[in-house]
Amino acid sequence: MNENHSNGLVNIEPKKHKTTNPKKFLFVSLSGLIGDIAWKIFEEGHEVKYYIDCEQERIVADGFVPKVDNWENEVDWADVIVFDDVLGQGEQAQKLRERGKAVIGGTPYTDMLEDDRTFGQEELKKYGINIIPYQDFKSFEDAINFVKNNPAKYVIKPSGDAGNIKGLLFIGEEDDGRDVIQVLNDYNNAWASKIPSFQLQKRVNGVEVAIGAFFNGKEFVYPINVNFEHKKLFPGNLGPSTGEMGTAMFWSKPNRLFNQTLKKFESKLADEHYVGYIDLNCIVNSNGIYPLEFTSRFGYPTISIQQEGMITLIGDFFYGLATGKVTSFKARTGFQIGVRIVVPPFPFRDQETFEVKSKDSVVFFKKGIEGVHIEDVRTVNGEWLVTGTSGVVLIVCGMGSTMKQAQAQVYGRIKNIKIPHMYYRTDIGNRWYEDCDWLHNWGYLREA
């Protein structure tokens, strides 16, 4: 087993914590996703203003970064404007770039790559990339009849806004599709009005791995990122799907997996003047690479784990990315792991449970906060309190030359944290011990 994976990078001095070139950053968020990065950039010595559109989430990150009630009034103040999502933010970002502003964010095209699953798959096919057979449906009855007539393992993927409800994604296990038929019946009874369209995708066996990279408006910025998401709630990949319970990753020089997928979009992203991060989740096996879906924005908690593994200060990097001046950055060798710390009712939405069990719970640290990144928290009189609505509290990161070292560091740091009713997965990174053999044997991690 090749645990001591070499990613072709060179170890250099430890990260410094203060910028020598402070800038003004305006963060624009739909639901408070990017508070951690706003906080880290603020801590590096930059000026920061943070806007959250969702009224229920506006309290998130209070006490960590300065907030504003109207981001449009701050556009002229900002040196860099950062958008944190798709769902229409790409149009806003594009308009500001056309005005000459330095912006990190998408375009209507890159928003569609993620928001419209069918569009994303058809774009992959257009650029000569293999895709898994799929069918779009607007009727659950039609989908049930399709599976009965074409029995196989399928994945149910809601489209549009429903695609953001991660618990609705269902991965079939039965060869005849009977479990998929049962779930389609359940959705027809309970969710028909909220899932106007969805996709059935043939299930392909292999290793699930994501390849991502930053883009500066003209070209990809190196190194690239190889990451492994852990979406199920419980260890052993059991329980309901969540947005994310943790991610393991490493930085790499361009490899075969990147060159045969994202690299083919470089000229199109340049035409779009896209600035930000783009990620493609894939299933790979001995027969080829099969992309599942785009993330044409920062990933959460991916961006926080990436920041932990960057030696270049992220504020300086973001400024260089937004202005198109950066083509590379310094990253740590080895592996990085991020583990989400959550509280009830996550991954479900139950306001009463959140109010009773979790709201305003104190986050207690036995010692320092090394490797700790915030999600739905705020500070009051120096205390960190659980806030927001989702029950996603912290991301705790660890690093190491081997995956075992990264795991030991992250779980050692978690033992330093106490939150009433907190829970987390204890096996983030375990997939690597088997997946790495397959990926190396198939040659996807080789430079090409």
N, C-alpha and C positions, 0 to 999 in steps of 0.2 A: 504494500500500500504506500502510495507516494504522499505521505502527510506533509513532508517538508517541501511543499510546492514552491518553486521559484517563479516569481512573476516578472523577473527581468529588471526590477528597479533597484536602486542603490540606497542603502541606509545613509542618512545624513544627520545633522545635529537636531536636537529636540526642538519642538515648536516653540516660538516666542509668542507672547500673549498680547502685545500692544502694537498697534500700527504706527508707522512713522508718517503716514499720509492720510489723515482723517478726511472722510467724505460724509455727505448727507444722504441717508438711505430712507426711502419711503416704502413701507411694506403694505400691500393691499391684499387682504384676505377675504374670502367668502365666509369661512366658518372657523377661523382661528387656527389654521394648520401650521403656520410658519413662525409661531411665536418663539420657538427655541432658537432658530437661526437669527431672528431679529435680536434676541437677547445676547447671543454669542458675539454678534457684530457690534452691538452696543458695548459689551464688555471689552472688546478690542480697542475701543477709543473712538469709534465713529459716532456721529449724531444719527439718531434713529427716531422715526415716527411710524406708528403702527395703527392701521385701520382694519377693523373687523366688521363685515357687513351684517352678519346674522346677529340680531339683537340678543338672543339667548346666550350667545357665546362671547359677547363683547367684554365680559369680565375676565376672560382667559388672559393670562400673562400680565394682569394688573400688578404693578409694583416691580415688574422686571424690566419693562420698556415703556417709554412715553407713548401715549395713545392720542389719536385725533378722531374727531367725529365726522370729518368730511375730507376724504383724501384728495379730491380734485382741487381743493383750495391750497394744497401743499405741493402741487406739481412743479411750480416754478422754483420752490425752495430746494427741491431734491436734486442731487447729483445723479442718483440712481433710483429707479422705481422698480420694485420687485412684485410680480404677481405670483400667487401660489397655487393656482388651480387652472382647470380648463373651464367648461360650462359657461362660455362667453367671455372669459377674461382675455382670451387670445385676441378678440376684436379690439378690446380696450388697449392692449399692449401694442398692437399694430398701429393704431391711430397715434399713439404717443411717439412711437419710433418715427412715423412720418413727419411729426413735428420737430424732429431732431433731438428728442430726449433719449438718454441712455436707459434702456429698459431690459429687464429680464422677464420674459414671458412669451407666450405663444402667438399664433395667428389663427384665423378661422380654420385654415386647412389643418394645422397641427391639433387644434381642439377636436376636429372631426375624427382624426386618427384614433383618438381614445373614446370619444363620446358615441360614435357610430361604429359599432363592431363590424358591420358589413362593409362600410367604407374602408376601414383599416385593413380588412382581409383582402379586399379587391385591390388596394394600393400595393400590398405585398406581392400579389400575383402579377401586377403590372410591372414590377421591378424584378421579376424573374425569381421570386422566392417561393419555395414550396408552402402551401397552406393545407390545413386539414379540412376535409370535406365538411360543409355545413349547410343548413337550411334555415331561412328566416320564416317566422310565423307570427301571425296576429291572432290566431285562434288556437286555444288549447285542444279543442276537439280535433282539429286538423293535425296537430302535432302528435296526438295520441294515435291517430290512424296511421300516420307516417311511421312511427316506431313499430306498430303492429305489423305493418307491411315490410319493414326493413329492420328486423331485429338485430340489435348490436348494443354495445356500450356507448352512451352519449353523455355529453355535458350540457346542462341547461344553463344558458347565460342570458339573463334579462338585459334588455337594451335601454338606452336613454337614462333618465333619472333613476329608474329602478335598478340599473346596473351598479349604483353606488350602495345599494343595500346588500352587503356581502353575504349575508346569511341566505339569500335567495339563490345563489349559485349552487348547483347540485351536480356532483360527479357520480355518474352511474357505475355500478360494480357488476351488474348481471349481464351475461352474454346475450340474453334474449331481450334485454331492455325493460323487464317487468318493473324494476324499481323506479326507472325513469317514468314509466306510464303512471305508477302510483303517485309520484310527486306531481306530475302534470295534472292529474285529477285533483289533488289537494290544492294546487295553485289556482285551478279553475274555480274552485269553490270559495277560496279565501282571498285571492289576490288578483282576480281577473281585471278589476277596475284600475289597479295600480301597475299592472304589467301589460301595457297595450301592445308591446312587441317583444319578441325574444328570439334567441337563436339556439338551435340544437347543433352541436359540433361533435363529430365522431371522436371518440376517445382513443388516443394513441398512447401506447406504453413507452416509457423511457425515463430519462432524467429531466426533471424540471429545473431550469436554470435561466436566469435573466442576464442580459448583456446591456449595458448602458454607457452613455458618455455625455459630456457637456458639449455644447455647440455655441460658437461665438458670433453667429450671424453670417459667417463665411465658410467655416470649416470645423471639423471636430477637434476638440481639445484633449490632449493625452496627459496621463494614462486613462485607459478605459476602466470600467467597473464590472466585475463578475459577481453576481449575488444570488443568494438562495433564500427565498422567502419561506416562512413557516406560518401558514394561515389558520390552521385548526387551533381550537382553544386549548386542548389538552396535550400533554406529552404523548409521544407515540403517534402523533398526527390523528388524534381522535377528537370527537365532539363537533360542534357547529363551526362553520367557517367564520372567520373574523376578518376585519380589514387587514390585520397583521398582528402576530404575537412576537415576532422577532425575525431578524435577518442576519445571515452570515455572509461575508464578502471579502474580496481582495481586489487590489488595484493591479492592472496588468498592461503591458504593451499590447498593441493591436494583435489579435489572434484570429484563428480561422472562424470562430463563432461570430466575431464582430464583422470581419471582412465579408462574410457571406450573407449578412443581414443588414445591420444599420448602415454600414459603410456605403451600401448601394443607394441610400437616401441622401447622401451628402450634397449632391448638386441641387436636389429639390429643396432641401432645408436652407441652402444658401439662397436660392431664388426667393424663398419665403422670408429671408432675413430672420430666421428663428434664433432666439437666444435663450438658453436654459439647458435643461437636462432632458434627455429622452432615453427611454428604456423599452426593451422588447423582451417579454417573457416567452420562453420557448420550451417545448419538449424536444429533446434530442435523443437519437438512438443510432444504431449502426447503419440505418438506411438514410439518415439525413437530419436536417433541422426543420422543425415545424413550429413557427411562431404562433403564440396564443393570443396576445393582445399587446397594444402599445400603452405606455404611460408617457405622455408628452408633456411632462411637468416634473417637478420634484416629487420623489416618492416619500411617503411618511410611514415608518420612521427612517427610510433610507438616507435622506439628506443629512439627518443628525448623525448617523453612524459614519457617513462619508466625511463629515466635518471632523469627526474624531480622528479619522485616519489621514487627514491632510496636514502636511507640515506648513505649506503656504497658508497664511491667515485667510480665512474664508471671506472676510470683508474686502481685503485687497484683491482676492481672486474674483469676487463678484463684480467689483469695479472694472477689473480688466476684462471680464467676460462681457459685461454690458457695453463697454466701449469698443469691443472687438480687438483689443490689444494683446490679449493673452492667448497663447497657443499650447501652453503646457503648464503644469504645476507640480510641486513636489509632494509626494505621498509616501506613506510608510510602507515598508515591506511586510510580508506576513499576512495575517488575517485580522479582521475586525468583526465583532459580534455586537448586536444590539438586542436587548431583551425588553419588552414592554411590561411595565408594572400596571396592572389594572385593578379596578374595584367594582363591586356590584353597581348596576346590573349588566355591565359589559359581558358579552357583545350585544345584548338586547337593549331596547329602549323602554324604560319603565320609570317615569319621573317620580312616582311615589317611592319606589325602592331606592332610587338615587338619593332622594331627600332624606329618607330615614337612615340609610346605611352609610352613605358616603359623603354627602355634601358637607363641605367645610371641615372634613377630617384633617388632622394635623399630620404632615409628613415629617417624620423624625429621623435625623441622621445621628448615628453613634459617633461618627467622626466626620471627615471632610466629604465633599461632593464631587470628587474626581470621577470623571466619566459619566456624570449624571446630566441628562438633558430633559427639559420640561415639555409637557404637553398641556393637559388641562389642570393647571395650577395657578395660584396667585399668591402674593405675599401681603400679610397684614401684620404690622408691628414686628417685622423680622421673621414671622412664622410662615412656612409654606402650607397652603391649604388647598384641598381638592376642590375644584370648581367646574364650571361648564355643565354639560349634560350627559356626556358619553361614558364616563368612568375610566377614561384612558389618562393615566396620571404622569408617568415618567418613562423615559427610555434610559436604560443603563447600558453602558458600552464597555467592552474589554478588548484588548489587543494582545497579539503574541506572534512569535515566529512560527508556531504551529497552531493548529486549531485547538488542541488540548490546552495550550498556554492561554489562548484567548478565552476559552471557556472558564478556566480556573480564575482568571482575573475578573470576568464579568460577574460570575456567581459569588465570588468573594466580596465584590462591591455591593451586590444586592443584600448580602447578610448584614450590611451596615445600615439598611433602611427599614423603618417600621411605619406601616400605615394600617389602620384598622381594616380588616377584611381584604387585604391585598392578596393577589394571586398572580402567577406568571408561569410560563413554561420552563421546565428544568432541562430541556434537551436541545436547545437552540445550538446548531452546529453539528449535531450528531449525524445528520444526513451526509456530511462531507466524507466520512470515512468509507462509505460505499460509493457515493457518487463520483469521487475523484478518480477511482480506478477506471470507471466507465469512460469518463470524459477524457482521461489521458489515453486510454486504449483506442478510443475513436478519433483522437487527434484534434479535438475541438479547442484545446487550450494552447496549442502550438502557435508560435508566431508564423504568420503566413502573409 
